[in-house]
Amino acid sequence: MALQFSALLAAIPVLSEAMKAWFGNEGIYALSVISGLLDVDAITLTLSRSAKHDLAADAATVGIVLSSITNTLIKGFIFAFIAGIKNYIRLPLLMFAAMLPGLLISIFMCF
């Protein structure tokens, strides 16, 4: 497990630079969503470091929020699969409440 995380941690910075060069901020956002399917730590560290150098802070913030939202949704689906739909009915409202501040900050940062 540690080796897999290390490989992901090593691949994300390379992919981040490539996506930024090829697609701009939209590439960063796409990579953030894809990375959020697995883990948020690698993309969070990568974007935080990149924001110190050549990536705009608002692009890094939106990328981190996107990966967090994606990861939260995936965990919600895993919960629904394990706990059953009866227990899942209450979860979307709680998930939305947890994601709302990040969404609002991301929207605010884009304008």
N, CA, C and O of each residue as an XYZ file, in Angstrom:
444
protein
N       0.824     -1.187      0.000
C       0.000      0.000      0.000
C       0.874      1.260      0.000
O       0.574      2.228     -0.699
N       1.931      1.243      0.768
C       2.833      2.390      0.818
C       3.532      2.601     -0.517
O       3.746      3.742     -0.928
N       3.886      1.530     -1.191
C       4.526      1.650     -2.507
C       3.553      2.204     -3.537
O       3.949      2.992     -4.396
N       2.293      1.809     -3.467
C       1.291      2.343     -4.383
C       1.104      3.840     -4.165
O       1.014      4.606     -5.125
N       1.045      4.256     -2.902
C       0.913      5.671     -2.605
C       2.148      6.432     -3.085
O       2.023      7.538     -3.612
N       3.320      5.862     -2.910
C       4.548      6.508     -3.371
C       4.547      6.669     -4.884
O       4.964      7.703     -5.405
N       4.079      5.645     -5.585
C       4.007      5.726     -7.044
C       3.023      6.806     -7.477
O       3.294      7.560     -8.412
N       1.892      6.880     -6.804
C       0.922      7.912     -7.111
C       1.473      9.290     -6.799
O       1.290     10.231     -7.572
N       2.144      9.407     -5.674
C       2.736     10.678     -5.273
C       3.820     11.125     -6.254
O       4.007     12.324     -6.462
N       4.527     10.186     -6.851
C       5.557     10.518     -7.834
C       4.965     10.838     -9.206
O       5.509     11.666     -9.937
N       3.859     10.188     -9.559
C       3.268     10.370    -10.893
C       2.456     11.662    -10.992
O       2.441     12.296    -12.047
N       1.794     12.055     -9.930
C       0.900     13.212     -9.987
C       1.635     14.504    -10.342
O       1.114     15.259    -11.163
N       2.814     14.814     -9.780
C       3.496     16.054    -10.189
C       3.860     16.074    -11.682
O       3.752     17.109    -12.339
N       4.282     14.941    -12.198
C       4.629     14.866    -13.619
C       3.376     15.068    -14.467
O       3.380     15.844    -15.423
N       2.310     14.365    -14.108
C       1.054     14.516    -14.832
C       0.493     15.929    -14.704
O      -0.088     16.459    -15.651
N       0.666     16.529    -13.551
C       0.182     17.880    -13.323
C       0.860     18.874    -14.267
O       0.193     19.703    -14.886
N       2.153     18.788    -14.373
C       2.892     19.680    -15.279
C       2.496     19.443    -16.730
O       2.344     20.389    -17.502
N       2.331     18.181    -17.093
C       1.939     17.857    -18.466
C       0.535     18.375    -18.767
O       0.314     18.978    -19.818
N      -0.394     18.154    -17.881
C      -1.767     18.603    -18.100
C      -1.858     20.122    -18.144
O      -2.631     20.684    -18.920
N      -1.067     20.780    -17.308
C      -1.067     22.241    -17.312
C      -0.484     22.774    -18.616
O      -0.992     23.751    -19.167
N       0.570     22.145    -19.110
C       1.196     22.582    -20.363
C       0.284     22.330    -21.561
O       0.214     23.153    -22.473
N      -0.408     21.204    -21.560
C      -1.240     20.838    -22.711
C      -2.609     21.508    -22.693
O      -3.099     21.953    -23.731
N      -3.225     21.580    -21.518
C      -4.622     22.016    -21.446
C      -4.862     23.219    -20.537
O      -6.000     23.672    -20.417
N      -3.835     23.739    -19.904
C      -4.012     24.879    -19.004
C      -4.695     24.475    -17.710
O      -4.545     23.347    -17.241
N      -5.443     25.403    -17.140
C      -6.116     25.132    -15.863
C      -7.148     24.018    -15.981
O      -7.373     23.277    -15.024
N      -7.778     23.894    -17.150
C      -8.757     22.822    -17.336
C      -8.098     21.448    -17.195
O      -8.724     20.514    -16.693
N      -6.861     21.319    -17.625
C      -6.123     20.073    -17.444
C      -5.875     19.769    -15.975
O      -5.958     18.620    -15.540
N      -5.570     20.816    -15.219
C      -5.381     20.657    -13.767
C      -6.686     20.190    -13.134
O      -6.684     19.312    -12.271
N      -7.798     20.779    -13.564
C      -9.097     20.406    -12.995
C      -9.440     18.957    -13.337
O      -9.925     18.216    -12.482
N      -9.192     18.555    -14.572
C      -9.475     17.165    -14.971
C      -8.617     16.187    -14.176
O      -9.114     15.164    -13.704
N      -7.331     16.499    -14.025
C      -6.447     15.639    -13.244
C      -6.896     15.594    -11.784
O      -6.786     14.552    -11.138
N      -7.390     16.689    -11.270
C      -7.872     16.727     -9.883
C      -9.061     15.796     -9.687
O      -9.142     15.083     -8.687
N      -9.978     15.806    -10.642
C     -11.145     14.921    -10.544
C     -10.707     13.461    -10.627
O     -11.164     12.628     -9.844
N      -9.824     13.152    -11.572
C      -9.339     11.773    -11.724
C      -8.566     11.339    -10.485
O      -8.734     10.218    -10.005
N      -7.728     12.215     -9.974
C      -6.961     11.884     -8.771
C      -7.883     11.712     -7.565
O      -7.629     10.870     -6.704
N      -8.948     12.506     -7.502
C      -9.897     12.405     -6.400
C     -10.621     11.076     -6.350
O     -11.147     10.694     -5.304
N     -10.655     10.356     -7.483
C     -11.253      9.027     -7.483
C     -10.472      8.071     -6.599
O     -11.034      7.134     -6.032
N      -9.159      8.315     -6.485
C      -8.291      7.431     -5.716
C      -7.923      8.008     -4.360
O      -8.102      7.366     -3.325
N      -7.405      9.237     -4.381
C      -6.846      9.806     -3.160
C      -6.708     11.311     -3.349
O      -6.481     11.772     -4.468
N      -6.841     12.076     -2.284
C      -6.698     13.524     -2.400
C      -5.324     14.022     -1.947
O      -4.956     15.161     -2.233
N      -4.583     13.200     -1.261
C      -3.313     13.654     -0.699
C      -2.298     14.041     -1.775
O      -1.665     15.092     -1.680
N      -2.144     13.206     -2.783
C      -1.121     13.456     -3.798
C      -1.411     14.728     -4.575
O      -0.506     15.535     -4.787
N      -2.652     14.927     -5.003
C      -2.968     16.122     -5.776
C      -2.935     17.364     -4.895
O      -2.563     18.440     -5.363
N      -3.316     17.233     -3.632
C      -3.262     18.368     -2.716
C      -1.827     18.829     -2.505
O      -1.540     20.025     -2.566
N      -0.931     17.888     -2.259
C       0.478     18.247     -2.093
C       1.051     18.853     -3.369
O       1.778     19.845     -3.313
N       0.730     18.265     -4.509
C       1.255     18.742     -5.778
C       0.775     20.156     -6.087
O       1.579     21.023     -6.429
N      -0.520     20.391     -5.968
C      -1.056     21.708     -6.285
C      -0.612     22.762     -5.282
O      -0.402     23.919     -5.646
N      -0.468     22.371     -4.029
C       0.026     23.317     -3.024
C       1.445     23.756     -3.341
O       1.776     24.937     -3.236
N       2.276     22.807     -3.726
C       3.654     23.146     -4.089
C       3.709     23.966     -5.370
O       4.498     24.905     -5.475
N       2.875     23.614     -6.342
C       2.863     24.341     -7.608
C       2.366     25.768     -7.428
O       2.805     26.669     -8.144
N       1.465     25.985     -6.492
C       0.945     27.332     -6.245
C       2.027     28.259     -5.706
O       1.926     29.477     -5.855
N       3.052     27.701     -5.088
C       4.169     28.518     -4.611
C       5.033     29.017     -5.769
O       5.717     30.033     -5.648
N       4.996     28.297     -6.887
C       5.904     28.613     -7.985
C       5.192     29.195     -9.198
O       5.245     30.405     -9.420
N       4.533     28.363     -9.979
C       4.035     28.831    -11.271
C       2.548     28.626    -11.511
O       2.054     28.986    -12.579
N       1.835     28.074    -10.578
C       0.406     27.849    -10.740
C      -0.356     28.907     -9.953
O      -0.008     29.218     -8.814
N      -1.393     29.455    -10.566
C      -2.198     30.460     -9.879
C      -2.879     29.836     -8.662
O      -3.325     28.690     -8.699
N      -2.947     30.608     -7.597
C      -3.524     30.104     -6.348
C      -4.986     29.708     -6.520
O      -5.436     28.730     -5.924
N      -5.734     30.462     -7.334
C      -7.140     30.105     -7.515
C      -7.294     28.796     -8.276
O      -8.218     28.034     -7.990
N      -6.424     28.513     -9.231
C      -6.470     27.236     -9.957
C      -6.128     26.080     -9.020
O      -6.745     25.017     -9.089
N      -5.148     26.290     -8.148
C      -4.790     25.249     -7.179
C      -5.933     25.004     -6.201
O      -6.224     23.859     -5.856
N      -6.575     26.073     -5.759
C      -7.689     25.942     -4.820
C      -8.847     25.178     -5.442
O      -9.405     24.270     -4.825
N      -9.207     25.549     -6.672
C     -10.310     24.870     -7.349
C      -9.958     23.402     -7.582
O     -10.814     22.531     -7.419
N      -8.722     23.118     -7.956
C      -8.293     21.732     -8.160
C      -8.387     20.904     -6.893
O      -8.843     19.761     -6.925
N      -7.963     21.467     -5.792
C      -8.022     20.752     -4.510
C      -9.475     20.516     -4.101
O      -9.817     19.433     -3.626
N     -10.318     21.512     -4.281
C     -11.737     21.354     -3.941
C     -12.384     20.297     -4.833
O     -13.158     19.472     -4.348
N     -12.077     20.310     -6.135
C     -12.634     19.310     -7.041
C     -12.226     17.894     -6.645
O     -13.044     16.974     -6.666
N     -10.961     17.728     -6.288
C     -10.520     16.385     -5.879
C     -11.185     15.965     -4.576
O     -11.521     14.793     -4.406
N     -11.376     16.892     -3.668
C     -12.038     16.574     -2.394
C     -13.496     16.200     -2.608
O     -13.992     15.252     -1.999
N     -14.183     16.941     -3.468
C     -15.589     16.638     -3.747
C     -15.710     15.272     -4.416
O     -16.567     14.468     -4.047
N     -14.851     15.013     -5.399
C     -14.881     13.719     -6.079
C     -14.645     12.590     -5.090
O     -15.352     11.583     -5.111
N     -13.660     12.753     -4.229
C     -13.346     11.719     -3.245
C     -14.499     11.518     -2.268
O     -14.796     10.385     -1.889
N     -15.148     12.596     -1.858
C     -16.284     12.492     -0.951
C     -17.440     11.739     -1.608
O     -18.085     10.907     -0.971
N     -17.701     12.035     -2.888
C     -18.775     11.337     -3.603
C     -18.478      9.845     -3.744
O     -19.364      9.008     -3.571
N     -17.231      9.524     -4.058
C     -16.846      8.113     -4.180
C     -17.041      7.396     -2.852
O     -17.540      6.271     -2.820
N     -16.657      8.028     -1.774
C     -16.843      7.415     -0.458
C     -18.321      7.256     -0.132
O     -18.710      6.299      0.537
N     -19.151      8.192     -0.602
C     -20.591      8.055     -0.417
C     -21.143      6.850     -1.153
O     -21.982      6.120     -0.625
N     -20.666      6.642     -2.384
C     -21.110      5.468     -3.142
C     -20.643      4.170     -2.482
O     -21.376      3.182     -2.455
N     -19.428      4.181     -1.956
C     -18.929      2.996     -1.250
C     -19.782      2.733     -0.010
O     -20.124      1.587      0.284
N     -20.125      3.797      0.713
C     -20.988      3.647      1.885
C     -22.331      3.059      1.493
O     -22.835      2.158      2.163
N     -22.921      3.567      0.400
C     -24.219      3.062     -0.051
C     -24.133      1.586     -0.418
O     -25.053      0.816     -0.141
N     -23.038      1.200     -1.035
C     -22.860     -0.193     -1.425
C     -22.742     -1.095     -0.201
O     -23.325     -2.179     -0.167
N     -21.992     -0.653      0.799
C     -21.758     -1.481      1.982
C     -22.940     -1.436      2.947
O     -23.371     -2.479      3.438
N     -23.471     -0.243      3.228
C     -24.508     -0.095      4.248
C     -25.914     -0.338      3.718
O     -26.839     -0.588      4.491
N     -26.071     -0.265      2.430
C     -27.400     -0.450      1.854
C     -28.105      0.869      1.626
O     -27.778      1.885      2.238
N     -29.075      0.833      0.737
C     -29.772      2.049      0.329
C     -30.595      2.659      1.452
O     -30.774      3.876      1.491
N     -31.094      1.843      2.360
C     -31.903      2.360      3.474
C     -31.097      3.329      4.337
O     -31.609      4.374      4.738
N     -29.861      2.995      4.622
C     -28.993      3.872      5.410
C     -28.429      5.014      4.578
O     -27.990      6.028      5.122
N     -28.442      4.850      3.257
C     -27.848      5.849      2.368
C     -28.741      7.078      2.199
O     -28.243      8.146      1.841
N     -30.026      6.955      2.442
C     -30.976      8.029      2.157
C     -30.626      9.318      2.910
O     -30.840     10.407      2.378
N     -30.108      9.223      4.102
C     -29.742     10.408      4.881
C     -28.412     11.011      4.440
O     -28.152     12.186      4.700
N     -27.581     10.236      3.788
C     -26.221     10.672      3.482
C     -26.120     11.822      2.481
O     -25.293     12.705      2.705
N     -26.890     11.883      1.402
C     -26.700     12.974      0.432
C     -26.828     14.368      1.034
O     -26.067     15.265      0.671
N     -27.770     14.566      1.941
C     -27.918     15.874      2.570
C     -26.677     16.226      3.389
O     -26.203     17.361      3.345
N     -26.162     15.267      4.123
C     -24.950     15.508      4.912
C     -23.745     15.744      4.017
O     -22.905     16.594      4.312
N     -23.656     14.992      2.922
C     -22.546     15.188      1.983
C     -22.619     16.562      1.333
O     -21.599     17.234      1.181
N     -23.819     16.980      0.949
C     -23.979     18.301      0.346
C     -23.583     19.392      1.336
O     -22.916     20.356      0.961
N     -23.985     19.249      2.586
C     -23.623     20.224      3.612
C     -22.111     20.282      3.809
O     -21.559     21.351      4.070
N     -21.446     19.145      3.685
C     -19.990     19.117      3.843
C     -19.287     19.732      2.633
O     -18.224     20.337      2.778
N     -19.870     19.584      1.443
C     -19.236     20.085      0.222
C     -19.579     21.534     -0.088
O     -18.849     22.180     -0.841
N     -20.656     22.064      0.461
C     -21.125     23.399      0.132
C     -20.080     24.496      0.365
O     -19.902     25.338     -0.514
N     -19.382     24.527      1.503
C     -18.379     25.584      1.675
C     -17.286     25.557      0.599
O     -16.883     26.608      0.102
N     -16.816     24.386      0.246
C     -15.794     24.288     -0.793
C     -16.310     24.731     -2.146
O     -15.602     25.402     -2.897
N     -17.550     24.355     -2.463
C     -18.151     24.791     -3.720
C     -18.287     26.307     -3.777
O     -17.976     26.925     -4.795
N     -18.745     26.896     -2.698
C     -18.906     28.350     -2.664
C     -17.571     29.068     -2.799
O     -17.473     30.074     -3.502
N     -16.553     28.561     -2.134
C     -15.218     29.165     -2.248
C     -14.705     29.035     -3.673
O     -14.128     29.979     -4.211
N     -14.909     27.877     -4.290
C     -14.446     27.676     -5.670
C     -15.150     28.613     -6.626
O     -14.516     29.182     -7.514
N     -16.447     28.781     -6.458
C     -17.204     29.686     -7.323
C     -16.726     31.107     -7.114
O     -16.533     31.850     -8.076
N     -16.535     31.486     -5.862
C     -16.059     32.832     -5.541
C     -14.675     33.082     -6.126
O     -14.400     34.180     -6.610
N     -13.797     32.073     -6.089
C     -12.427     32.229     -6.598
C     -12.407     32.379     -8.123
O     -11.510     33.016     -8.675
N     -13.396     31.791     -8.797
C     -13.433     31.862    -10.267
C     -13.874     33.229    -10.775
O     -13.610     33.570    -11.928
N     -14.539     34.016     -9.937
C     -15.031     35.306    -10.406
C     -14.262     36.431     -9.835
O     -14.552     37.590    -10.132
